[in-house]
Amino acid sequence: MKAFIFDLNGTMINDMEFHLDGWHSMLNKLGANMTREEVRGHMYGKNEELLMRIFGKERFTMQEMLDIAHQKEVLYQEAFRPHLELIAGLPVFLREAAAKGIPMAIGSAANRFNISYVLDNLQLHDFFKAIVSAEDVTTSKPNPEVFLKCATALQAAPADCIVFEDAPKGVEAALNAGMEAIALTTMHTREEFAGYSNIRAFVSDYNDPVLQQLLTA
């Protein structure tokens, strides 16, 4: 493969349960009365899209949704900070990919506030030629816009990119972009990815030997 594109949450850092805790608390304070598993089913796309899926499009103004989302992100960052580290094997994988000259990008539904939180604290900026965040796309995954923008920024054809994802909607976005995917099973089981023909492999972390094939191909 000529380029690697990484989702962030659940793919580079194993933080999705912390996001789930934050949303579960925030949504129920707003009157949603949802279980954690019910909230889990809405954990994709932009923050404002999540709020509109649950409360409808008329409940909050855009500024109110941005404020709610920011409050949730502050809670998440404070809770996750003691646990902030890359998924096992990823530091070495990034260094090896960089040494081979493979261009890399982040394509995430996270906002810049959360992406910077990770990249700044873990000093990862130098690994990534491009970052496409929630603010940079019109339509979230499974729309392929985020990954196609990454491919353009990396000057790589979609077929030459491989996407690292932890969510079925993200794998679907890669499929819609004409890209293969490596599926991280950090939050979803293999069964939840059934029906996606573009998955090259399932891995639990970046120590899996199958990933070495990507670096030597």
N, C-alpha and C positions, 0 to 999 in steps of 0.2 A: 504494500500500500504506500501511496505517496504522501498521505496526510492523515493525521489523527485529530478527531474532534471529540472533546469530552463534555458531557453534561457535568454539573458540579455536585449538587446535593444528592447524596446516596451513591454517587459514582466516583468522586474523588475523595469525599469525606463521608463518613458513615453517620449522618446527622438527621436522617429523616424522622426518627422517633422523637427527636427534640422539636422538629417543626410540627409534628403531629400533636405533641403535648401543648405547644404554643397555640396552635389553631383551635384545638379542642377547648382550651380554657377561654380563649378570646371569643369564639363563636357562641359558647354557652352564656357568657356574660352579656352577649347581645341578644339572647333569647332563642337561640337555635334549638336547644334541648336535644343535642345529638350525642350518640355514643362515640367512643374513639374509633371504632370500626366504621361507623357511618362517615365520620370525618375523613378517614383514610381514603375512602372512595373518591373524594374531591381533591386529593393532593396532587394536582397537576395544573399547569398553566400559570398565568399571571395571578397575583394576589387579588386584584380587583375582579378577575374572572371567577375566581373561587367564591368571592362574596356575592357576586350576581347569580351564580348557580344556586346558591343556598337561599338567598333572601329576595331574589328578583332584581330586575334592573332599576326599579324605582325607589328602592328602600333608602339608598345612600347616594349622595352626590359623589362625583369623582374625588373631590378633595377630602370628603369624609372617608372614602375607601382608602385613599392614600395614607391618611392619618391612622386609621385602624391598622393597616398593614404595617406601618412603621412601628407602632406600639408592639405589635406581635413580634416583629423582627428584633427589636431591642430585648424583649423577654427571651427570645430564642438565643441570641448571641450571648447574653449573660449566663444562661443555663449551660450552653454548649462549650463555652470558653475553656473550662478545665479539661475537656475531652478533645479539643481541636488538634487533629493530626490527620495526615493522609492515610487512606486505606492501605493496609499492609502490602508491601511490594511496589507501591506506586512511586515512591521517591527514586528507587533504582530504575524502574521502567522509564520514567521521564528523563533521567540522565542518559540512559542508553539510547533512547529515541533521539534526543538532542545531539548526542555524539555522532549519530548516523545521519544527521542533517534532515530528519523528518520534521516538516513544519507542523505545528500544533496550535489548536484553537480551543476556546471554551464557548460552547453554545448552550445557554441555560435560560430557563424561565425565571431564574433569580434576578433580582434587581441589582444595580451596581453597588448599592450599600452592602449587600450580603456578599457579592463577589469580591469586593475590595477587602471585606473583613477576613476572608479566607486567604486571598493572595498576599495581602499585606502582612498578616501575622505569620504566615508560613514561608514568606519570601519566595514566591513562585512566579513573579511577573516575567522574569527573563525566559521562561520556558515557552511562553505563548505569544505567537505573532499576532493573534487577533482574539478579541473578546466580544461576543454578541450576547447582550443581556435582554431582559424583558423590555427595557426602554427602547431597544433598537429594532423591534419587530412590531408589525401590525397585528398579526395573528399567531397565537401560541401553538405549540405542539398539540395535536399531530400534524398541523400544517408544517410543511418542510422549510418554511422561510428562514428560520434560525440557522439550520444546517447549510442551506444554500448560500446564505450570506457568509458563513464561515468558509465554505469552499472558495467563494469568490475572493475573499480576503487572503486566503492561502495560495491563490492562483493554481488551484487543483480542480480537475474535473470531478463531479460528484461520484462517478464510478471508481475513482482513485482514492476516495476517502473512506475511512472506517470510523464509525461512531461508537463511543463507549457510553452506555446508558443503563439506568437502573429501573426505568419505568416502561410499562407497555406502550403508553402514549408516545414516549420518546423513541422507542424502537419503531413505532408506526410512522413517526415523523421521518426517521432515517429511511424507511422503506419508500415513503412518498418522495423523498429526495433522490432516490436511486442509489442509496448507500447501504453497505453491509453494516452490521452492528455486533458488538460484543455486549452481552447482557450481564450486568452485575446483579447477583441475587441477594442484595443487601436488604431489600424491603419487600420484594415480590418473589413468589415461587416460580419455578420453571413453567408450571401449569398455567400461570397467569399470562404467559407469553405465547400461548398456543395460537397457531394460525399465522404467525409472522415468518415469512420465508427467507428473510434477510439476516437471520441470526447465525453468525459464524460459530459462536461458542458461548456457553454459559460459564462464568467464573464467579467465585466467591470473593477473590481478591486478586492482586496483580502478581502473586507468586506462582500462579498457574502456569505450567510449562507451555500450554498452548499459545500464550502470548509471545513467547520467544520466536515463534514462527512468523509473527508479524514483523519482527525486527530483522529477520534474516532473509525474508522473501525478496 
